[in-house]
Amino acid sequence: MHIAMIGTGYVGLVSGTCFAEMGNSVWCIDVDAKKIEGLKKGVLPIYEPGLEEMVHRNAKEGRLKFTTNFSEAIPGADICFIAVGTPPGEDGSADTRYVLSAAASIAREMSGYTVVVDKSTVPVGTSEVVRATMAAELAKRAVAHEFDVVSNPEFLKEGVAIEDFLRPDRVVVGCDSPRAERKMRELYEPFIRNQHPILFMDIKSAEITKYAANAMLATRISFMNEIAELCDKVGGDINNIRLGIGSDARIGMSFLYAGTGYGGSCFPKDVKELVAVGARNGVDMEIIRAVEAVNERQKFTLVRQVIEHFGERLDGRTFAIWGLAFKPQTDDMREAPAVVIINELVARGARIKAYDPEAFAQAAVYLGQAKDAIEYVEDQYEVLEGADALILVTEWKQFRQPDFEIIRGNLKGAIIFDGRNQYDPSMMKSLAFEYHCIGRNAQ
């Protein structure tokens, strides 16, 4: 099958590469010429485990190609995916200008019947606007090419996106055309041999499903963070509570970890859009607004702990940060709690030494205003030297069982602020560390 993937960001590049892996001919299109030139040379714009090798293999074998030229990729395509950014506006609404621009470009170049797929996370009703945009462009060309618009939201988790795409737990397709449904079923059939379903539904339901799924996961995170705050006030261990409620089959264990809050490109943006779409339609999304408020407050939790210990002013203090990306196995710094934590500490006079296995390049972008107060160190133990305390922000696996003797020897004082509850408070006490965590009554 001939596929065109518009957008070579996280979703577009992973999706296009995985479609090529199954034998399809895939053109990935982007207006960013520098990005496309890099991809042609094998230089990826993002870090995702396993992706670089897969891109190189499929490009070498001729199934995966990159271009800035729509006229090179769109004519003859069976399916055109739109996987461009939908950044939030000032009111939280998703900005669909890039989606509609992509739709217009498809209409200007398509040569026959085409299935046009919204892969980007888009507000409910976007498919209708995409359809109208394409119809207008085709009218300008005075051609009558048929097309269908489909919603096919992505559910990729950064860090395990390849596995998620190749072996999805479900594929959601919003579709109102039997012809388009046959095309989408044919495309995804190789990916669902694990017997997980393709869920065909109406388009608006598919559009809402993406936002509802992310909002539900975000709700679980904020709920646990709120319970953790209660534990810190009245006693109790959030890890025990997680076991107590997660063992209920109706609830389950996933996304019940207390920490410094969620970040990344999806949860924050999608929660904001769900609130905004409710407001546009006269629905006050009270639960979702509370989820967002709790999460923003949670990003300050470690800052409050540091202030309680060292005081409001941190002049002359140096803090070592373990983890900058919003989650492990990615270099993504969008909405990362580390950005809030570092900026707040620097604003109070602190200096920062930071280590992350992958995120230094992105950190330089997102922490540019504080660059004079930050030193990036490429060794997780060297970064501790001379620091007043260690602050663990991102739960990379290599932080789970570190050498605590080296940590003690390199720090000025044996103080750890653990934003991911990686260590056992009783063990930390036996090692004579002053240990601050979240919702575990460690002190």
C-alpha positions in Angstrom: 0.0 0.0 0.0 1.2 3.5 -0.8 1.1 5.8 2.3 1.9 9.4 2.7 2.6 10.6 6.3 2.5 14.4 6.7 4.6 15.4 9.7 7.8 13.8 11.0 7.4 14.5 14.6 7.0 11.9 17.3 3.7 10.4 16.0 4.4 10.8 12.3 7.9 9.3 12.3 7.0 6.4 14.5 3.8 5.6 12.6 5.4 6.0 9.1 8.4 3.8 10.1 6.2 1.1 11.5 3.9 1.0 8.4 7.1 0.7 6.3 8.3 -2.2 8.6 5.2 -4.1 7.5 6.1 -3.8 3.8 4.2 -0.7 2.8 5.7 2.1 0.7 5.8 5.2 2.9 6.6 8.8 2.1 7.2 11.0 5.1 6.6 14.7 4.4 7.6 17.7 6.4 7.9 21.4 5.6 11.0 21.6 7.8 13.8 21.2 5.2 16.5 20.8 7.9 14.6 18.0 9.5 14.1 16.2 6.2 17.7 16.5 5.2 18.7 15.1 8.6 16.4 12.1 8.1 17.8 11.4 4.7 21.2 11.2 6.3 19.9 9.0 9.1 19.8 11.7 11.8 16.6 11.5 13.8 14.9 14.6 15.4 13.7 12.6 18.4 15.0 9.8 20.7 12.9 6.7 20.9 14.3 3.3 21.7 14.6 1.1 18.6 13.4 3.8 16.2 16.8 4.8 14.7 17.6 1.2 13.7 14.2 0.7 12.2 14.3 4.0 10.2 17.8 3.1 8.8 16.7 -0.4 7.8 13.5 0.6 6.0 15.2 3.6 4.3 18.0 1.4 3.1 15.5 -1.1 1.7 13.6 1.6 -0.1 10.3 1.4 1.8 10.7 4.6 3.7 11.4 7.9 2.0 11.5 11.6 3.1 10.6 14.7 1.3 9.4 18.3 1.6 7.6 18.1 -1.7 3.9 17.2 -1.5 3.8 16.6 -5.3 6.4 13.8 -4.9 4.5 11.9 -2.2 0.7 12.6 -2.5 -0.2 11.5 -6.1 -1.1 7.9 -6.1 -1.3 7.5 -2.3 -3.9 5.1 -1.0 -3.9 6.7 2.4 -2.7 10.1 3.5 -2.1 10.5 7.3 -2.1 14.0 8.9 0.3 13.8 11.8 1.2 17.5 12.4 1.2 19.4 15.7 -1.9 20.8 17.3 -0.4 23.1 20.0 -2.7 24.7 22.6 -3.8 28.3 22.2 -4.1 30.8 25.0 -7.5 29.4 26.1 -6.2 25.8 25.9 -8.0 25.0 22.6 -6.0 22.9 20.1 -4.7 24.9 17.2 -5.7 23.1 14.0 -4.2 25.4 11.4 -1.4 22.9 10.5 -4.0 20.1 10.2 -6.0 22.2 7.7 -2.9 23.3 5.8 -2.0 19.6 5.4 -5.5 18.8 4.2 -5.4 21.6 1.6 -2.0 20.3 0.4 -3.4 16.8 0.0 -6.3 18.1 -2.1 -4.0 20.1 -4.3 -1.9 17.0 -5.2 -4.2 13.9 -4.9 -4.7 12.1 -8.2 -7.6 9.8 -7.3 -9.6 8.3 -4.5 -7.7 8.8 -1.2 -8.4 8.0 2.4 -7.4 11.1 4.5 -6.6 10.2 8.1 -6.5 12.6 11.1 -3.7 11.0 13.1 -3.0 14.2 15.0 -5.0 14.7 18.2 -7.7 17.0 17.0 -10.8 18.6 18.6 -14.2 17.0 18.0 -15.6 18.1 14.7 -12.2 18.6 13.0 -13.0 15.9 10.4 -15.9 18.0 9.1 -13.6 21.0 8.7 -10.9 18.9 7.0 -13.6 17.6 4.6 -14.8 21.1 3.8 -11.2 22.4 3.3 -10.4 19.6 0.9 -13.6 20.0 -1.0 -12.9 23.7 -1.5 -9.4 23.0 -2.8 -10.6 20.3 -5.2 -13.2 22.8 -6.5 -10.4 25.2 -7.3 -8.8 22.5 -9.4 -12.1 21.7 -11.0 -11.6 18.0 -10.4 -13.9 15.5 -8.8 -11.6 13.1 -7.0 -13.4 11.2 -4.3 -12.0 11.0 -0.8 -13.0 10.0 2.7 -11.9 11.5 6.0 -11.1 9.1 8.9 -10.2 9.7 12.5 -7.4 7.3 13.8 -6.1 8.6 17.1 -2.7 7.4 18.3 -2.1 5.9 21.8 1.7 5.7 21.8 3.6 5.9 25.0 7.0 7.6 24.7 9.7 5.1 25.5 7.8 2.1 24.2 6.2 3.5 21.1 7.5 0.9 18.7 6.0 -1.9 20.8 2.8 0.0 21.2 2.4 0.5 17.4 3.5 -3.0 16.3 1.4 -4.7 19.0 -1.5 -2.3 19.9 -4.0 -3.2 22.6 -6.6 -1.6 20.3 -6.8 0.4 17.1 -9.6 3.1 17.1 -10.9 4.2 13.7 -13.7 6.7 13.3 -15.2 6.2 9.9 -18.5 6.8 8.0 -17.6 5.0 4.7 -17.5 1.3 4.0 -14.8 1.9 1.3 -12.5 3.7 3.8 -13.2 1.1 6.4 -12.0 -1.7 4.1 -8.8 0.3 3.4 -8.1 0.9 7.1 -8.8 -2.7 8.0 -6.4 -3.9 5.3 -3.7 -1.5 6.5 -4.0 -2.5 10.2 -4.6 -6.3 9.8 -0.9 -7.2 10.2 -0.7 -5.3 13.5 -3.6 -7.0 15.2 -2.7 -10.7 15.0 -2.5 -10.7 18.8 -6.4 -10.7 18.5 -6.7 -7.2 19.9 -9.5 -5.3 18.2 -9.9 -2.7 15.6 -12.7 -0.6 17.0 -14.7 1.0 14.2 -17.0 3.8 15.3 -18.4 7.1 14.3 -15.9 9.9 13.7 -16.8 12.1 16.6 -16.6 9.3 19.0 -13.1 8.5 17.8 -12.0 12.1 18.2 -13.4 12.3 21.7 -11.9 8.8 22.7 -8.3 10.1 22.4 -9.0 13.0 24.8 -11.1 10.9 27.2 -8.3 8.2 27.4 -5.6 10.7 28.2 -7.8 12.6 30.6 -8.7 9.4 32.5 -5.0 8.5 32.9 -4.2 12.1 34.0 -7.0 11.9 36.5 -5.5 8.7 38.1 -2.1 10.5 38.4 -3.6 13.6 40.0 -5.9 11.6 42.2 -2.9 9.7 43.7 -0.9 12.9 44.1 -3.7 14.4 46.1 -4.0 11.3 48.3 -0.2 11.4 48.7 -0.5 15.0 50.0 -3.0 13.8 52.5 -0.6 11.1 53.6 2.1 13.6 54.2 -0.2 15.5 56.5 -1.8 12.8 58.5 0.5 9.8 58.1 0.3 6.8 55.8 2.3 5.4 52.9 1.0 6.0 49.4 2.7 2.8 48.2 0.7 0.7 50.6 -2.5 2.6 49.5 -1.6 1.9 45.8 -1.5 -1.8 46.6 -4.7 -1.6 48.6 -6.8 0.1 45.9 -4.9 -1.2 42.8 -5.6 -4.8 43.8 -9.3 -4.1 43.1 -9.9 -5.5 39.6 -12.1 -2.6 38.8 -9.2 -0.2 39.4 -5.9 -1.9 38.6 -2.4 -0.8 39.2 -1.6 1.3 36.2 -1.0 5.1 36.5 -1.4 5.0 40.3 2.0 6.3 41.2 2.5 9.5 43.2 5.2 11.8 42.0 6.0 15.2 40.7 3.1 15.3 38.2 2.6 14.4 34.6 4.2 16.2 31.6 4.9 15.6 28.0 3.1 16.6 24.8 -0.2 14.7 25.4 -1.6 14.8 28.8 -1.3 18.5 29.5 -2.4 19.5 26.0 -5.3 17.1 25.9 -6.6 17.9 29.3 -6.6 21.6 28.4 -8.5 21.0 25.1 -11.1 18.9 26.9 -11.8 21.7 29.3 -11.9 24.1 26.3 -14.2 22.0 24.2 -16.5 21.7 27.2 -16.5 25.5 27.6 -17.3 26.0 23.9 -20.3 23.8 24.3 -21.6 25.0 27.7 -20.2 22.1 29.7 -18.2 22.8 32.8 -15.6 20.0 32.9 -15.1 20.3 36.7 -13.3 17.0 37.2 -10.8 17.7 34.4 -10.2 21.2 35.6 -9.3 19.8 39.0 -7.0 17.3 37.5 -5.1 20.1 35.8 -5.0 22.2 38.9 -3.7 19.4 41.1 -1.0 18.6 38.5 0.3 22.1 38.3 0.5 22.3 42.1 2.3 18.9 42.3 5.2 20.2 40.2 6.1 22.5 43.1 6.1 19.7 45.7 9.9 19.1 45.7 10.5 22.9 45.6 8.4 23.2 48.8 10.4 20.4 50.4 13.7 22.0 49.5 12.5 25.4 50.9 11.3 23.8 54.1 14.8 22.3 54.6 17.1 25.1 53.3 15.0 28.2 53.6 13.3 30.5 51.1 16.6 31.9 49.8 19.0 29.4 48.2 22.0 31.6 47.4 25.2 29.7 47.6 23.4 26.3 47.4 24.0 23.8 44.6 21.5 21.0 43.8 22.2 17.9 41.7 19.3 16.9 39.5 18.8 13.3 38.3 16.5 13.3 35.3 15.3 16.1 33.1 12.9 14.5 30.6 9.2 14.3 31.6 9.6 10.5 31.7 12.3 7.8 31.2 13.2 6.5 27.8 12.7 9.8 26.0 14.3 13.2 25.5 11.0 15.0 25.6 11.0 18.1 27.9 7.6 19.4 27.0 5.7 20.3 30.2 8.4 18.4 32.2 8.3 18.9 36.0 12.0 19.4 35.9 11.5 22.7 34.1 9.4 24.1 36.9 11.6 22.7 39.6 14.8 24.0 38.2 13.4 27.5 37.3 12.0 27.8 40.8 15.2 26.9 42.5 17.3 29.1 40.3 14.9 32.0 40.9 15.7 31.6 44.6 19.5 31.9 44.0 20.4 28.2 43.6 22.8 26.7 41.1 22.0 23.4 39.3 24.1 20.5 38.2 22.0 18.2 36.0 22.3 14.7 34.5 19.9 12.9 32.1 20.8 10.1 29.8 19.1 11.7 26.7 17.6 15.1 27.3 20.5 17.6 27.3 19.8 19.1 23.9 16.2 19.6 24.7 17.0 20.9 28.2 19.1 23.6 26.6 16.0 24.8 24.8 13.5 24.6 27.6 15.8 25.9 30.3 17.5 28.6 28.2 16.5 31.4 30.6 18.3 29.7 33.4 21.3 28.6 31.4 23.8 30.7 33.4 22.9 28.8 36.6 22.9 25.3 35.1 25.8 22.9 34.5 25.1 19.7 32.4 27.2 16.8 33.6 27.4 13.5 31.6 27.9 11.2 34.5 25.3 10.4 37.1 27.8 10.3 40.0 30.1 13.2 38.9 27.0 15.5 38.9 26.7 15.0 42.6 30.2 16.4 43.5 29.9 19.5 45.7 26.0 19.5 45.7 24.1 20.2 48.8 21.5 17.6 48.0 20.3 15.2 45.2 16.9 15.8 43.7 15.6 12.8 41.7 13.0 14.0 39.2 12.8 11.3 36.4 12.7 7.6 37.2 15.3 6.3 34.7 16.1 2.6 35.5 19.7 3.3 36.3 18.6 5.4 39.3 16.7 2.4 40.9 19.7 0.8 42.6 22.6 3.3 42.6 25.7 3.1 44.7 24.7 5.0 47.8 28.3 5.1 49.2 29.3 7.1 46.1 26.3 9.3 46.5 27.2 10.0 50.1 30.8 10.6 49.3 30.1 13.1 46.5 27.4 15.1 48.2 28.1 17.8 50.8 25.4 16.3 52.9 23.5 13.0 52.7 20.2 14.5 51.6 18.0 13.2 48.9 14.7 14.6 47.6 13.0 11.8 45.7 10.2 12.9 43.4 9.5 9.4 42.2 9.5 7.3 45.5 12.3 5.1 44.2 13.8 4.1 47.5 12.6 2.5 50.7 12.5 5.0 53.5 13.6 2.5 56.1 16.6 1.6 54.1 17.5 5.2 53.6 17.3 5.7 57.3 19.6 2.8 57.9 22.1 4.3 55.5 21.9 7.6 57.5 20.4 9.6 54.6 18.0 12.4 55.2 15.3 11.3 52.8 12.3 13.3 51.5 9.8 11.6 49.2 6.1 12.0 48.4 3.2 10.6 50.4 5.3 8.1 52.5 5.8 9.9 55.8 9.5 9.3 55.5 10.6 11.8 58.0 
